[in-house]
């Protein structure tokens, strides 16, 4: 049986009226994984990243190595340092 990663941080997902900026490569990487409507909704969401101590787009959070899962408007984060 695989060991389950433990979330060090639980972060709320916030809805925005206008999308935050993020690299185009992040969206291109997600196009095959996530549907169009879901991707459009993810662009207009943000999180307060505990690792970077800033507000970032949910697209960046979703593609981060620390991302574990999203459930009920919350994101579980490993909280490890990024290289």
Secondary structure, DSSP 8 states (H G I E B T S, - for coil): -------SEEEEEEE-SS-----HHHHHHHTTTS-HHHHHHHHTEEEEETTTTEEEEHHHHHTSTTEEEEETTEEEE------
